[in-house]
Amino acid sequence: MGDAPLTGTALPTVGRRLMGPQQNAFVERFNGTMRDELLNGEEFESLVEARVVIGAWIEQYNCERPHRGLGMMTPAAFAAAWKAVST
């Protein structure tokens, strides 16, 4: 695709190709969850308020909330279990 101009050369392609939703499912899942659980139900009065509320939601999403992809474990519990198994 994007490599056509470099075909036959020893130069590596630098950067990322543009990706569609099918190629970046993790980000699409996160964006949809954030929209459904936070943004559709909030009306922010200021940029500072938006940053604080979104930051708290991201912290909760990343640290405290169980994830299907981790067997319904929180990321912290999954990391602890993985560390215990790998050492």
Contacts in CASP RR format, 6 or more apart in sequence:
PFRMAT RR
TARGET T0000
AUTHOR 0000-0000-0000
METHOD contacts of the structure
MODEL  1
MGDAPLTGTALPTVGRRLMGPQQNAFVERFNGTMRDELLNGEEFESLVEA
RVVIGAWIEQYNCERPHRGLGMMTPAAFAAAWKAVST
1 17 0 8 1.000
2 13 0 8 1.000
2 17 0 8 1.000
3 13 0 8 1.000
6 13 0 8 1.000
21 28 0 8 1.000
30 61 0 8 1.000
33 61 0 8 1.000
34 54 0 8 1.000
34 57 0 8 1.000
34 58 0 8 1.000
34 61 0 8 1.000
37 57 0 8 1.000
38 53 0 8 1.000
38 54 0 8 1.000
38 57 0 8 1.000
42 53 0 8 1.000
44 50 0 8 1.000
44 53 0 8 1.000
62 75 0 8 1.000
63 74 0 8 1.000
63 75 0 8 1.000
63 76 0 8 1.000
64 74 0 8 1.000
64 76 0 8 1.000
65 74 0 8 1.000
66 72 0 8 1.000
66 73 0 8 1.000
66 74 0 8 1.000
67 73 0 8 1.000
67 74 0 8 1.000
67 75 0 8 1.000
67 78 0 8 1.000
70 78 0 8 1.000
71 78 0 8 1.000
73 81 0 8 1.000
END
